[in-house]
Amino acid sequence: RIDRIVQNFLEFSRTPKLRVEPCHLGGVVQSVLKLLEYRLKEYNVEVSFSFDPDVSEVPVDPDRIREALINLITNACEAMNEGGHIDIREEHGEDIDLGLVATLTVKDYGGGISEDLVHKVTTPFFTTKEDGSGLGLSIVERIVKEHRGKLIIISDPGRSTEFSMVLPKKRGGDESDPDH
């Protein structure tokens, strides 16, 4: 447990340089599901994934998106104490701020997040779990922001929670940005 907390802390404290490449998000999701196959069985969780295999590639760092998905899926599993179902969907559309976007949504049917906590869950070190570090969702939010996207959280307390990573399909100005 200490190793995991220290690893999360180190990951949160350092900002690795993005290695952006065009990629199909469906392939990233499928690799994460393969990686988490045994964990999902252990939690007694089934996953459905809907996507269009013919959509265009998105400029992302696949390793960082994979890391964000692992955190979201793990949180979803932990939110459903006695097993359940996770829906993952990939959608493409337009965002008023970001232009053309790809959105990856992870929805669980656990207890949801109460209204007063939704805005706090991405705060570093904030946790409602007894053995949590409070860094998982902070890391997800940072990864999305590094991609110049946004994380949208929709919760229906007592029923479900949805985390949507909205990622722009075009990246402009990367060369002049010292952080990327």
JOVENJO-V196612 format. One record per run of one state. SS is the DSSP state (H for helix, E for strand, - for the rest). FROM is the first residue (numbers start at 0). TO is the last residue. If there is no record, write none. Layout:
ss=SS from=FROM to=TO
ss=SS from=FROM to=TO
This chain:
ss=- from=0 to=0
ss=H from=1 to=12
ss=- from=13 to=19
ss=E from=20 to=22
ss=- from=23 to=23
ss=H from=24 to=34
ss=- from=35 to=35
ss=H from=36 to=41
ss=- from=42 to=43
ss=E from=44 to=49
ss=- from=50 to=56
ss=E from=57 to=59
ss=- from=60 to=60
ss=H from=61 to=78
ss=- from=79 to=82
ss=E from=83 to=94
ss=- from=95 to=97
ss=E from=98 to=107
ss=- from=108 to=113
ss=H from=114 to=117
ss=- from=118 to=134
ss=H from=135 to=145
ss=- from=146 to=148
ss=E from=149 to=155
ss=- from=156 to=158
ss=E from=159 to=167
ss=- from=168 to=179
